[in-house]
Amino acid sequence: MQQISYSDINDTNWSNKNYDALIDKAKKTVNPKERMKYLMQVEKILMDESVIIPIYFYSKAYLLRDYVKNYYMSPLGFNYLMYAKIEK
């Protein structure tokens, strides 16, 4: 859920009309490339105005041998081993 100026979860009371307009455009856009363009502009506003400052990034270290095939990790970090197999 994106925080917008008129949201109940806007604890900072920060407001930016351009940000709100871009969020609205992104919500109404069905084209993934166009949506990403809007969201990248939103992110730039957040970073330029230092509205939020990330203090921690999740990371996950793992090792995978060349002979393990069909292993998949989702963008959210979930491991899918159901189709994994070892080919030596």
PyMOL Python script that loads the backbone (N, CA, C, O; Angstrom):
from pymol import cmd

cmd.read_pdbstr("""\
ATOM      1  N   MET A   1       0.843  -1.182   0.000  1.00  0.00           N
ATOM      2  CA  MET A   1       0.000   0.000   0.000  1.00  0.00           C
ATOM      3  C   MET A   1       0.887   1.243   0.000  1.00  0.00           C
ATOM      4  O   MET A   1       1.730   1.417   0.880  1.00  0.00           O
ATOM      5  N   GLN A   2       0.694   2.072  -0.961  1.00  0.00           N
ATOM      6  CA  GLN A   2       1.485   3.286  -1.047  1.00  0.00           C
ATOM      7  C   GLN A   2       0.944   4.350  -0.105  1.00  0.00           C
ATOM      8  O   GLN A   2      -0.266   4.557  -0.013  1.00  0.00           O
ATOM      9  N   GLN A   3       1.828   5.004   0.574  1.00  0.00           N
ATOM     10  CA  GLN A   3       1.418   6.099   1.457  1.00  0.00           C
ATOM     11  C   GLN A   3       1.247   7.356   0.631  1.00  0.00           C
ATOM     12  O   GLN A   3       2.148   7.757  -0.106  1.00  0.00           O
ATOM     13  N   ILE A   4       0.097   7.970   0.756  1.00  0.00           N
ATOM     14  CA  ILE A   4      -0.184   9.203   0.041  1.00  0.00           C
ATOM     15  C   ILE A   4      -0.587  10.273   1.035  1.00  0.00           C
ATOM     16  O   ILE A   4      -0.883   9.966   2.190  1.00  0.00           O
ATOM     17  N   SER A   5      -0.603  11.514   0.608  1.00  0.00           N
ATOM     18  CA  SER A   5      -0.839  12.645   1.515  1.00  0.00           C
ATOM     19  C   SER A   5      -2.109  12.501   2.334  1.00  0.00           C
ATOM     20  O   SER A   5      -2.124  12.833   3.519  1.00  0.00           O
ATOM     21  N   TYR A   6      -3.162  12.016   1.721  1.00  0.00           N
ATOM     22  CA  TYR A   6      -4.450  11.947   2.398  1.00  0.00           C
ATOM     23  C   TYR A   6      -4.721  10.593   3.047  1.00  0.00           C
ATOM     24  O   TYR A   6      -5.858  10.306   3.424  1.00  0.00           O
ATOM     25  N   SER A   7      -3.699   9.766   3.181  1.00  0.00           N
ATOM     26  CA  SER A   7      -3.849   8.442   3.782  1.00  0.00           C
ATOM     27  C   SER A   7      -3.904   8.516   5.307  1.00  0.00           C
ATOM     28  O   SER A   7      -3.294   9.395   5.917  1.00  0.00           O
ATOM     29  N   ASP A   8      -4.629   7.599   5.906  1.00  0.00           N
ATOM     30  CA  ASP A   8      -4.691   7.509   7.370  1.00  0.00           C
ATOM     31  C   ASP A   8      -3.368   7.052   7.981  1.00  0.00           C
ATOM     32  O   ASP A   8      -3.128   7.252   9.172  1.00  0.00           O
ATOM     33  N   ILE A   9      -2.505   6.434   7.159  1.00  0.00           N
ATOM     34  CA  ILE A   9      -1.235   5.946   7.698  1.00  0.00           C
ATOM     35  C   ILE A   9      -0.073   6.896   7.397  1.00  0.00           C
ATOM     36  O   ILE A   9       1.088   6.498   7.490  1.00  0.00           O
ATOM     37  N   ASN A  10      -0.369   8.124   7.045  1.00  0.00           N
ATOM     38  CA  ASN A  10       0.666   9.119   6.784  1.00  0.00           C
ATOM     39  C   ASN A  10       1.106   9.716   8.122  1.00  0.00           C
ATOM     40  O   ASN A  10       0.716  10.830   8.471  1.00  0.00           O
ATOM     41  N   ASP A  11       1.912   8.973   8.856  1.00  0.00           N
ATOM     42  CA  ASP A  11       2.359   9.400  10.182  1.00  0.00           C
ATOM     43  C   ASP A  11       3.299  10.601  10.133  1.00  0.00           C
ATOM     44  O   ASP A  11       3.420  11.334  11.115  1.00  0.00           O
ATOM     45  N   THR A  12       3.957  10.805   9.014  1.00  0.00           N
ATOM     46  CA  THR A  12       4.918  11.912   8.913  1.00  0.00           C
ATOM     47  C   THR A  12       4.243  13.239   8.571  1.00  0.00           C
ATOM     48  O   THR A  12       4.834  14.304   8.746  1.00  0.00           O
ATOM     49  N   ASN A  13       3.014  13.172   8.089  1.00  0.00           N
ATOM     50  CA  ASN A  13       2.277  14.344   7.600  1.00  0.00           C
ATOM     51  C   ASN A  13       2.966  15.006   6.413  1.00  0.00           C
ATOM     52  O   ASN A  13       2.690  16.163   6.097  1.00  0.00           O
ATOM     53  N   TRP A  14       3.861  14.276   5.756  1.00  0.00           N
ATOM     54  CA  TRP A  14       4.531  14.768   4.567  1.00  0.00           C
ATOM     55  C   TRP A  14       3.534  14.788   3.418  1.00  0.00           C
ATOM     56  O   TRP A  14       2.665  13.922   3.329  1.00  0.00           O
ATOM     57  N   SER A  15       3.658  15.766   2.550  1.00  0.00           N
ATOM     58  CA  SER A  15       2.730  15.888   1.428  1.00  0.00           C
ATOM     59  C   SER A  15       3.466  16.409   0.207  1.00  0.00           C
ATOM     60  O   SER A  15       4.316  17.294   0.306  1.00  0.00           O
ATOM     61  N   ASN A  16       3.124  15.842  -0.956  1.00  0.00           N
ATOM     62  CA  ASN A  16       3.701  16.285  -2.212  1.00  0.00           C
ATOM     63  C   ASN A  16       2.675  15.992  -3.305  1.00  0.00           C
ATOM     64  O   ASN A  16       2.358  14.830  -3.562  1.00  0.00           O
ATOM     65  N   LYS A  17       2.161  17.027  -3.944  1.00  0.00           N
ATOM     66  CA  LYS A  17       1.105  16.858  -4.955  1.00  0.00           C
ATOM     67  C   LYS A  17       1.582  16.053  -6.151  1.00  0.00           C
ATOM     68  O   LYS A  17       0.825  15.251  -6.699  1.00  0.00           O
ATOM     69  N   ASN A  18       2.830  16.257  -6.562  1.00  0.00           N
ATOM     70  CA  ASN A  18       3.381  15.513  -7.689  1.00  0.00           C
ATOM     71  C   ASN A  18       3.473  14.023  -7.357  1.00  0.00           C
ATOM     72  O   ASN A  18       3.153  13.174  -8.189  1.00  0.00           O
ATOM     73  N   TYR A  19       3.908  13.716  -6.148  1.00  0.00           N
ATOM     74  CA  TYR A  19       3.978  12.326  -5.669  1.00  0.00           C
ATOM     75  C   TYR A  19       2.600  11.679  -5.726  1.00  0.00           C
ATOM     76  O   TYR A  19       2.440  10.585  -6.266  1.00  0.00           O
ATOM     77  N   ASP A  20       1.603  12.366  -5.163  1.00  0.00           N
ATOM     78  CA  ASP A  20       0.239  11.824  -5.146  1.00  0.00           C
ATOM     79  C   ASP A  20      -0.280  11.577  -6.558  1.00  0.00           C
ATOM     80  O   ASP A  20      -0.913  10.553  -6.818  1.00  0.00           O
ATOM     81  N   ALA A  21      -0.013  12.517  -7.474  1.00  0.00           N
ATOM     82  CA  ALA A  21      -0.473  12.373  -8.856  1.00  0.00           C
ATOM     83  C   ALA A  21       0.185  11.173  -9.534  1.00  0.00           C
ATOM     84  O   ALA A  21      -0.469  10.431 -10.267  1.00  0.00           O
ATOM     85  N   LEU A  22       1.481  10.987  -9.287  1.00  0.00           N
ATOM     86  CA  LEU A  22       2.190   9.845  -9.880  1.00  0.00           C
ATOM     87  C   LEU A  22       1.692   8.526  -9.318  1.00  0.00           C
ATOM     88  O   LEU A  22       1.576   7.549 -10.058  1.00  0.00           O
ATOM     89  N   ILE A  23       1.395   8.475  -8.032  1.00  0.00           N
ATOM     90  CA  ILE A  23       0.842   7.256  -7.425  1.00  0.00           C
ATOM     91  C   ILE A  23      -0.508   6.946  -8.054  1.00  0.00           C
ATOM     92  O   ILE A  23      -0.781   5.795  -8.395  1.00  0.00           O
ATOM     93  N   ASP A  24      -1.351   7.952  -8.210  1.00  0.00           N
ATOM     94  CA  ASP A  24      -2.656   7.744  -8.840  1.00  0.00           C
ATOM     95  C   ASP A  24      -2.507   7.223 -10.269  1.00  0.00           C
ATOM     96  O   ASP A  24      -3.237   6.321 -10.679  1.00  0.00           O
ATOM     97  N   LYS A  25      -1.566   7.786 -11.026  1.00  0.00           N
ATOM     98  CA  LYS A  25      -1.330   7.321 -12.397  1.00  0.00           C
ATOM     99  C   LYS A  25      -0.863   5.866 -12.392  1.00  0.00           C
ATOM    100  O   LYS A  25      -1.319   5.063 -13.206  1.00  0.00           O
ATOM    101  N   ALA A  26       0.040   5.531 -11.479  1.00  0.00           N
ATOM    102  CA  ALA A  26       0.561   4.167 -11.408  1.00  0.00           C
ATOM    103  C   ALA A  26      -0.552   3.176 -11.063  1.00  0.00           C
ATOM    104  O   ALA A  26      -0.586   2.064 -11.590  1.00  0.00           O
ATOM    105  N   LYS A  27      -1.450   3.581 -10.185  1.00  0.00           N
ATOM    106  CA  LYS A  27      -2.565   2.700  -9.801  1.00  0.00           C
ATOM    107  C   LYS A  27      -3.517   2.445 -10.965  1.00  0.00           C
ATOM    108  O   LYS A  27      -4.113   1.372 -11.057  1.00  0.00           O
ATOM    109  N   LYS A  28      -3.659   3.420 -11.847  1.00  0.00           N
ATOM    110  CA  LYS A  28      -4.623   3.312 -12.943  1.00  0.00           C
ATOM    111  C   LYS A  28      -4.017   2.736 -14.218  1.00  0.00           C
ATOM    112  O   LYS A  28      -4.739   2.469 -15.178  1.00  0.00           O
ATOM    113  N   THR A  29      -2.718   2.545 -14.238  1.00  0.00           N
ATOM    114  CA  THR A  29      -2.030   2.075 -15.433  1.00  0.00           C
ATOM    115  C   THR A  29      -1.955   0.561 -15.450  1.00  0.00           C
ATOM    116  O   THR A  29      -1.564  -0.061 -14.462  1.00  0.00           O
ATOM    117  N   VAL A  30      -2.330  -0.031 -16.577  1.00  0.00           N
ATOM    118  CA  VAL A  30      -2.238  -1.481 -16.706  1.00  0.00           C
ATOM    119  C   VAL A  30      -0.962  -1.911 -17.432  1.00  0.00           C
ATOM    120  O   VAL A  30      -0.571  -3.076 -17.354  1.00  0.00           O
ATOM    121  N   ASN A  31      -0.320  -0.997 -18.125  1.00  0.00           N
ATOM    122  CA  ASN A  31       0.923  -1.293 -18.829  1.00  0.00           C
ATOM    123  C   ASN A  31       2.061  -1.349 -17.810  1.00  0.00           C
ATOM    124  O   ASN A  31       2.359  -0.335 -17.177  1.00  0.00           O
ATOM    125  N   PRO A  32       2.710  -2.517 -17.632  1.00  0.00           N
ATOM    126  CA  PRO A  32       3.765  -2.659 -16.622  1.00  0.00           C
ATOM    127  C   PRO A  32       4.939  -1.702 -16.812  1.00  0.00           C
ATOM    128  O   PRO A  32       5.482  -1.201 -15.826  1.00  0.00           O
ATOM    129  N   LYS A  33       5.340  -1.436 -18.048  1.00  0.00           N
ATOM    130  CA  LYS A  33       6.476  -0.535 -18.287  1.00  0.00           C
ATOM    131  C   LYS A  33       6.124   0.899 -17.901  1.00  0.00           C
ATOM    132  O   LYS A  33       6.932   1.611 -17.304  1.00  0.00           O
ATOM    133  N   GLU A  34       4.916   1.305 -18.248  1.00  0.00           N
ATOM    134  CA  GLU A  34       4.482   2.652 -17.908  1.00  0.00           C
ATOM    135  C   GLU A  34       4.334   2.804 -16.393  1.00  0.00           C
ATOM    136  O   GLU A  34       4.710   3.827 -15.820  1.00  0.00           O
ATOM    137  N   ARG A  35       3.782   1.770 -15.757  1.00  0.00           N
ATOM    138  CA  ARG A  35       3.626   1.775 -14.299  1.00  0.00           C
ATOM    139  C   ARG A  35       4.988   1.900 -13.617  1.00  0.00           C
ATOM    140  O   ARG A  35       5.146   2.678 -12.677  1.00  0.00           O
ATOM    141  N   MET A  36       5.965   1.135 -14.091  1.00  0.00           N
ATOM    142  CA  MET A  36       7.309   1.186 -13.511  1.00  0.00           C
ATOM    143  C   MET A  36       7.926   2.564 -13.690  1.00  0.00           C
ATOM    144  O   MET A  36       8.639   3.046 -12.809  1.00  0.00           O
ATOM    145  N   LYS A  37       7.657   3.200 -14.819  1.00  0.00           N
ATOM    146  CA  LYS A  37       8.163   4.559 -15.064  1.00  0.00           C
ATOM    147  C   LYS A  37       7.635   5.508 -13.980  1.00  0.00           C
ATOM    148  O   LYS A  37       8.394   6.302 -13.424  1.00  0.00           O
ATOM    149  N   TYR A  38       6.340   5.424 -13.684  1.00  0.00           N
ATOM    150  CA  TYR A  38       5.753   6.270 -12.648  1.00  0.00           C
ATOM    151  C   TYR A  38       6.338   5.960 -11.276  1.00  0.00           C
ATOM    152  O   TYR A  38       6.644   6.871 -10.506  1.00  0.00           O
ATOM    153  N   LEU A  39       6.494   4.675 -10.973  1.00  0.00           N
ATOM    154  CA  LEU A  39       6.999   4.292  -9.654  1.00  0.00           C
ATOM    155  C   LEU A  39       8.465   4.700  -9.466  1.00  0.00           C
ATOM    156  O   LEU A  39       8.885   5.003  -8.349  1.00  0.00           O
ATOM    157  N   MET A  40       9.233   4.706 -10.541  1.00  0.00           N
ATOM    158  CA  MET A  40      10.619   5.167 -10.438  1.00  0.00           C
ATOM    159  C   MET A  40      10.669   6.668 -10.158  1.00  0.00           C
ATOM    160  O   MET A  40      11.536   7.136  -9.420  1.00  0.00           O
ATOM    161  N   GLN A  41       9.738   7.423 -10.747  1.00  0.00           N
ATOM    162  CA  GLN A  41       9.660   8.852 -10.467  1.00  0.00           C
ATOM    163  C   GLN A  41       9.245   9.096  -9.014  1.00  0.00           C
ATOM    164  O   GLN A  41       9.739  10.017  -8.363  1.00  0.00           O
ATOM    165  N   VAL A  42       8.334   8.260  -8.517  1.00  0.00           N
ATOM    166  CA  VAL A  42       7.887   8.343  -7.119  1.00  0.00           C
ATOM    167  C   VAL A  42       9.073   8.086  -6.185  1.00  0.00           C
ATOM    168  O   VAL A  42       9.285   8.814  -5.215  1.00  0.00           O
ATOM    169  N   GLU A  43       9.841   7.038  -6.496  1.00  0.00           N
ATOM    170  CA  GLU A  43      10.996   6.699  -5.669  1.00  0.00           C
ATOM    171  C   GLU A  43      12.006   7.849  -5.650  1.00  0.00           C
ATOM    172  O   GLU A  43      12.591   8.139  -4.606  1.00  0.00           O
ATOM    173  N   LYS A  44      12.212   8.498  -6.783  1.00  0.00           N
ATOM    174  CA  LYS A  44      13.151   9.624  -6.845  1.00  0.00           C
ATOM    175  C   LYS A  44      12.683  10.767  -5.943  1.00  0.00           C
ATOM    176  O   LYS A  44      13.494  11.384  -5.252  1.00  0.00           O
ATOM    177  N   ILE A  45      11.393  11.047  -5.947  1.00  0.00           N
ATOM    178  CA  ILE A  45      10.857  12.086  -5.058  1.00  0.00           C
ATOM    179  C   ILE A  45      11.118  11.720  -3.603  1.00  0.00           C
ATOM    180  O   ILE A  45      11.561  12.559  -2.818  1.00  0.00           O
ATOM    181  N   LEU A  46      10.845  10.480  -3.245  1.00  0.00           N
ATOM    182  CA  LEU A  46      11.065  10.041  -1.855  1.00  0.00           C
ATOM    183  C   LEU A  46      12.529  10.177  -1.441  1.00  0.00           C
ATOM    184  O   LEU A  46      12.829  10.624  -0.334  1.00  0.00           O
ATOM    185  N   MET A  47      13.425   9.794  -2.324  1.00  0.00           N
ATOM    186  CA  MET A  47      14.843   9.851  -1.989  1.00  0.00           C
ATOM    187  C   MET A  47      15.368  11.290  -1.998  1.00  0.00           C
ATOM    188  O   MET A  47      16.166  11.662  -1.138  1.00  0.00           O
ATOM    189  N   ASP A  48      14.925  12.097  -2.961  1.00  0.00           N
ATOM    190  CA  ASP A  48      15.386  13.494  -3.032  1.00  0.00           C
ATOM    191  C   ASP A  48      14.944  14.305  -1.815  1.00  0.00           C
ATOM    192  O   ASP A  48      15.678  15.165  -1.327  1.00  0.00           O
ATOM    193  N   GLU A  49      13.747  14.022  -1.338  1.00  0.00           N
ATOM    194  CA  GLU A  49      13.230  14.774  -0.197  1.00  0.00           C
ATOM    195  C   GLU A  49      13.499  14.079   1.137  1.00  0.00           C
ATOM    196  O   GLU A  49      13.077  14.560   2.189  1.00  0.00           O
ATOM    197  N   SER A  50      14.199  12.954   1.090  1.00  0.00           N
ATOM    198  CA  SER A  50      14.550  12.180   2.291  1.00  0.00           C
ATOM    199  C   SER A  50      13.349  11.938   3.201  1.00  0.00           C
ATOM    200  O   SER A  50      13.426  12.085   4.421  1.00  0.00           O
ATOM    201  N   VAL A  51      12.246  11.566   2.572  1.00  0.00           N
ATOM    202  CA  VAL A  51      11.027  11.282   3.322  1.00  0.00           C
ATOM    203  C   VAL A  51      11.199  10.012   4.140  1.00  0.00           C
ATOM    204  O   VAL A  51      10.797   9.944   5.301  1.00  0.00           O
ATOM    205  N   ILE A  52      11.795   9.023   3.522  1.00  0.00           N
ATOM    206  CA  ILE A  52      12.074   7.768   4.213  1.00  0.00           C
ATOM    207  C   ILE A  52      13.542   7.440   4.005  1.00  0.00           C
ATOM    208  O   ILE A  52      14.126   7.759   2.970  1.00  0.00           O
ATOM    209  N   ILE A  53      14.117   6.807   4.989  1.00  0.00           N
ATOM    210  CA  ILE A  53      15.523   6.433   4.895  1.00  0.00           C
ATOM    211  C   ILE A  53      15.639   4.958   5.284  1.00  0.00           C
ATOM    212  O   ILE A  53      15.457   4.602   6.448  1.00  0.00           O
ATOM    213  N   PRO A  54      15.944   4.107   4.305  1.00  0.00           N
ATOM    214  CA  PRO A  54      16.094   2.688   4.646  1.00  0.00           C
ATOM    215  C   PRO A  54      17.300   2.480   5.561  1.00  0.00           C
ATOM    216  O   PRO A  54      18.390   2.983   5.289  1.00  0.00           O
ATOM    217  N   ILE A  55      17.099   1.746   6.631  1.00  0.00           N
ATOM    218  CA  ILE A  55      18.206   1.492   7.554  1.00  0.00           C
ATOM    219  C   ILE A  55      18.661   0.043   7.520  1.00  0.00           C
ATOM    220  O   ILE A  55      19.680  -0.306   8.116  1.00  0.00           O
ATOM    221  N   TYR A  56      17.912  -0.798   6.825  1.00  0.00           N
ATOM    222  CA  TYR A  56      18.287  -2.207   6.770  1.00  0.00           C
ATOM    223  C   TYR A  56      17.763  -2.814   5.479  1.00  0.00           C
ATOM    224  O   TYR A  56      16.618  -2.573   5.095  1.00  0.00           O
ATOM    225  N   PHE A  57      18.588  -3.593   4.815  1.00  0.00           N
ATOM    226  CA  PHE A  57      18.177  -4.326   3.634  1.00  0.00           C
ATOM    227  C   PHE A  57      18.324  -5.805   3.926  1.00  0.00           C
ATOM    228  O   PHE A  57      19.377  -6.257   4.373  1.00  0.00           O
ATOM    229  N   TYR A  58      17.260  -6.559   3.671  1.00  0.00           N
ATOM    230  CA  TYR A  58      17.311  -8.002   3.879  1.00  0.00           C
ATOM    231  C   TYR A  58      18.249  -8.619   2.859  1.00  0.00           C
ATOM    232  O   TYR A  58      18.287  -8.202   1.701  1.00  0.00           O
ATOM    233  N   SER A  59      18.988  -9.595   3.288  1.00  0.00           N
ATOM    234  CA  SER A  59      19.861 -10.312   2.364  1.00  0.00           C
ATOM    235  C   SER A  59      19.819 -11.785   2.711  1.00  0.00           C
ATOM    236  O   SER A  59      19.482 -12.166   3.831  1.00  0.00           O
ATOM    237  N   LYS A  60      20.161 -12.592   1.750  1.00  0.00           N
ATOM    238  CA  LYS A  60      20.146 -14.040   1.952  1.00  0.00           C
ATOM    239  C   LYS A  60      21.320 -14.613   1.174  1.00  0.00           C
ATOM    240  O   LYS A  60      21.347 -14.535  -0.054  1.00  0.00           O
ATOM    241  N   ALA A  61      22.272 -15.178   1.864  1.00  0.00           N
ATOM    242  CA  ALA A  61      23.438 -15.779   1.227  1.00  0.00           C
ATOM    243  C   ALA A  61      23.203 -17.276   1.051  1.00  0.00           C
ATOM    244  O   ALA A  61      22.700 -17.943   1.955  1.00  0.00           O
ATOM    245  N   TYR A  62      23.563 -17.785  -0.092  1.00  0.00           N
ATOM    246  CA  TYR A  62      23.447 -19.222  -0.325  1.00  0.00           C
ATOM    247  C   TYR A  62      24.486 -19.642  -1.355  1.00  0.00           C
ATOM    248  O   TYR A  62      24.969 -18.829  -2.143  1.00  0.00           O
ATOM    249  N   LEU A  63      24.816 -20.912  -1.331  1.00  0.00           N
ATOM    250  CA  LEU A  63      25.735 -21.497  -2.304  1.00  0.00           C
ATOM    251  C   LEU A  63      24.972 -22.531  -3.102  1.00  0.00           C
ATOM    252  O   LEU A  63      24.142 -23.253  -2.549  1.00  0.00           O
ATOM    253  N   LEU A  64      25.238 -22.613  -4.384  1.00  0.00           N
ATOM    254  CA  LEU A  64      24.552 -23.567  -5.237  1.00  0.00           C
ATOM    255  C   LEU A  64      25.567 -24.166  -6.201  1.00  0.00           C
ATOM    256  O   LEU A  64      26.217 -23.450  -6.964  1.00  0.00           O
ATOM    257  N   ARG A  65      25.691 -25.468  -6.156  1.00  0.00           N
ATOM    258  CA  ARG A  65      26.628 -26.159  -7.043  1.00  0.00           C
ATOM    259  C   ARG A  65      26.137 -26.132  -8.486  1.00  0.00           C
ATOM    260  O   ARG A  65      24.936 -26.046  -8.741  1.00  0.00           O
ATOM    261  N   ASP A  66      27.074 -26.208  -9.424  1.00  0.00           N
ATOM    262  CA  ASP A  66      26.734 -26.180 -10.846  1.00  0.00           C
ATOM    263  C   ASP A  66      25.828 -27.331 -11.260  1.00  0.00           C
ATOM    264  O   ASP A  66      25.040 -27.201 -12.196  1.00  0.00           O
ATOM    265  N   TYR A  67      25.940 -28.443 -10.573  1.00  0.00           N
ATOM    266  CA  TYR A  67      25.181 -29.627 -10.986  1.00  0.00           C
ATOM    267  C   TYR A  67      23.773 -29.688 -10.381  1.00  0.00           C
ATOM    268  O   TYR A  67      23.054 -30.658 -10.616  1.00  0.00           O
ATOM    269  N   VAL A  68      23.373 -28.693  -9.622  1.00  0.00           N
ATOM    270  CA  VAL A  68      21.987 -28.631  -9.147  1.00  0.00           C
ATOM    271  C   VAL A  68      21.189 -27.875 -10.215  1.00  0.00           C
ATOM    272  O   VAL A  68      21.476 -26.715 -10.512  1.00  0.00           O
ATOM    273  N   LYS A  69      20.208 -28.533 -10.775  1.00  0.00           N
ATOM    274  CA  LYS A  69      19.421 -27.972 -11.879  1.00  0.00           C
ATOM    275  C   LYS A  69      17.973 -27.728 -11.425  1.00  0.00           C
ATOM    276  O   LYS A  69      17.489 -28.340 -10.473  1.00  0.00           O
ATOM    277  N   ASN A  70      17.313 -26.829 -12.125  1.00  0.00           N
ATOM    278  CA  ASN A  70      15.892 -26.506 -11.906  1.00  0.00           C
ATOM    279  C   ASN A  70      15.600 -25.943 -10.516  1.00  0.00           C
ATOM    280  O   ASN A  70      14.485 -26.078 -10.011  1.00  0.00           O
ATOM    281  N   TYR A  71      16.583 -25.324  -9.910  1.00  0.00           N
ATOM    282  CA  TYR A  71      16.379 -24.628  -8.632  1.00  0.00           C
ATOM    283  C   TYR A  71      15.845 -23.241  -8.940  1.00  0.00           C
ATOM    284  O   TYR A  71      16.308 -22.592  -9.878  1.00  0.00           O
ATOM    285  N   TYR A  72      14.883 -22.784  -8.167  1.00  0.00           N
ATOM    286  CA  TYR A  72      14.298 -21.474  -8.416  1.00  0.00           C
ATOM    287  C   TYR A  72      14.110 -20.728  -7.107  1.00  0.00           C
ATOM    288  O   TYR A  72      13.601 -21.284  -6.135  1.00  0.00           O
ATOM    289  N   MET A  73      14.530 -19.442  -7.084  1.00  0.00           N
ATOM    290  CA  MET A  73      14.260 -18.570  -5.943  1.00  0.00           C
ATOM    291  C   MET A  73      13.417 -17.409  -6.454  1.00  0.00           C
ATOM    292  O   MET A  73      13.788 -16.732  -7.413  1.00  0.00           O
ATOM    293  N   SER A  74      12.287 -17.188  -5.806  1.00  0.00           N
ATOM    294  CA  SER A  74      11.393 -16.116  -6.229  1.00  0.00           C
ATOM    295  C   SER A  74      11.995 -14.756  -5.884  1.00  0.00           C
ATOM    296  O   SER A  74      12.919 -14.684  -5.074  1.00  0.00           O
ATOM    297  N   PRO A  75      11.497 -13.690  -6.477  1.00  0.00           N
ATOM    298  CA  PRO A  75      11.987 -12.346  -6.135  1.00  0.00           C
ATOM    299  C   PRO A  75      11.786 -12.000  -4.657  1.00  0.00           C
ATOM    300  O   PRO A  75      12.445 -11.102  -4.133  1.00  0.00           O
ATOM    301  N   LEU A  76      10.885 -12.704  -3.994  1.00  0.00           N
ATOM    302  CA  LEU A  76      10.657 -12.471  -2.567  1.00  0.00           C
ATOM    303  C   LEU A  76      11.566 -13.317  -1.680  1.00  0.00           C
ATOM    304  O   LEU A  76      11.517 -13.207  -0.455  1.00  0.00           O
ATOM    305  N   GLY A  77      12.394 -14.161  -2.296  1.00  0.00           N
ATOM    306  CA  GLY A  77      13.355 -14.940  -1.538  1.00  0.00           C
ATOM    307  C   GLY A  77      12.885 -16.330  -1.137  1.00  0.00           C
ATOM    308  O   GLY A  77      13.546 -16.992  -0.337  1.00  0.00           O
ATOM    309  N   PHE A  78      11.759 -16.786  -1.675  1.00  0.00           N
ATOM    310  CA  PHE A  78      11.282 -18.131  -1.364  1.00  0.00           C
ATOM    311  C   PHE A  78      12.022 -19.142  -2.235  1.00  0.00           C
ATOM    312  O   PHE A  78      12.194 -18.935  -3.436  1.00  0.00           O
ATOM    313  N   ASN A  79      12.454 -20.235  -1.615  1.00  0.00           N
ATOM    314  CA  ASN A  79      13.164 -21.287  -2.337  1.00  0.00           C
ATOM    315  C   ASN A  79      12.175 -22.327  -2.843  1.00  0.00           C
ATOM    316  O   ASN A  79      11.343 -22.825  -2.085  1.00  0.00           O
ATOM    317  N   TYR A  80      12.270 -22.652  -4.128  1.00  0.00           N
ATOM    318  CA  TYR A  80      11.425 -23.684  -4.718  1.00  0.00           C
ATOM    319  C   TYR A  80      12.316 -24.846  -5.126  1.00  0.00           C
ATOM    320  O   TYR A  80      13.068 -24.764  -6.097  1.00  0.00           O
ATOM    321  N   LEU A  81      12.215 -25.922  -4.373  1.00  0.00           N
ATOM    322  CA  LEU A  81      13.055 -27.088  -4.607  1.00  0.00           C
ATOM    323  C   LEU A  81      12.270 -28.241  -5.215  1.00  0.00           C
ATOM    324  O   LEU A  81      12.847 -29.299  -5.466  1.00  0.00           O
ATOM    325  N   MET A  82      10.983 -28.073  -5.459  1.00  0.00           N
ATOM    326  CA  MET A  82      10.135 -29.181  -5.927  1.00  0.00           C
ATOM    327  C   MET A  82      10.592 -29.772  -7.259  1.00  0.00           C
ATOM    328  O   MET A  82      10.377 -30.955  -7.519  1.00  0.00           O
ATOM    329  N   TYR A  83      11.224 -28.952  -8.105  1.00  0.00           N
ATOM    330  CA  TYR A  83      11.690 -29.444  -9.397  1.00  0.00           C
ATOM    331  C   TYR A  83      13.212 -29.584  -9.467  1.00  0.00           C
ATOM    332  O   TYR A  83      13.764 -29.960 -10.502  1.00  0.00           O
ATOM    333  N   ALA A  84      13.873 -29.279  -8.367  1.00  0.00           N
ATOM    334  CA  ALA A  84      15.332 -29.341  -8.345  1.00  0.00           C
ATOM    335  C   ALA A  84      15.817 -30.782  -8.458  1.00  0.00           C
ATOM    336  O   ALA A  84      15.206 -31.709  -7.928  1.00  0.00           O
ATOM    337  N   LYS A  85      16.928 -30.940  -9.162  1.00  0.00           N
ATOM    338  CA  LYS A  85      17.533 -32.263  -9.259  1.00  0.00           C
ATOM    339  C   LYS A  85      19.037 -32.118  -9.395  1.00  0.00           C
ATOM    340  O   LYS A  85      19.550 -31.070  -9.788  1.00  0.00           O
ATOM    341  N   ILE A  86      19.720 -33.187  -9.063  1.00  0.00           N
ATOM    342  CA  ILE A  86      21.176 -33.205  -9.128  1.00  0.00           C
ATOM    343  C   ILE A  86      21.594 -33.966 -10.372  1.00  0.00           C
ATOM    344  O   ILE A  86      21.202 -35.117 -10.566  1.00  0.00           O
ATOM    345  N   GLU A  87      22.393 -33.320 -11.219  1.00  0.00           N
ATOM    346  CA  GLU A  87      22.892 -33.948 -12.451  1.00  0.00           C
ATOM    347  C   GLU A  87      24.409 -33.902 -12.418  1.00  0.00           C
ATOM    348  O   GLU A  87      25.019 -32.857 -12.642  1.00  0.00           O
ATOM    349  N   LYS A  88      25.005 -35.043 -12.136  1.00  0.00           N
ATOM    350  CA  LYS A  88      26.473 -35.138 -12.106  1.00  0.00           C
ATOM    351  C   LYS A  88      26.984 -35.843 -13.330  1.00  0.00           C
ATOM    352  O   LYS A  88      28.193 -36.018 -13.482  1.00  0.00           O
TER     353      LYS A  88
END
""", "prot")
cmd.dss("prot")
cmd.show_as("cartoon", "prot")
cmd.util.cbc("prot")
cmd.orient("prot")
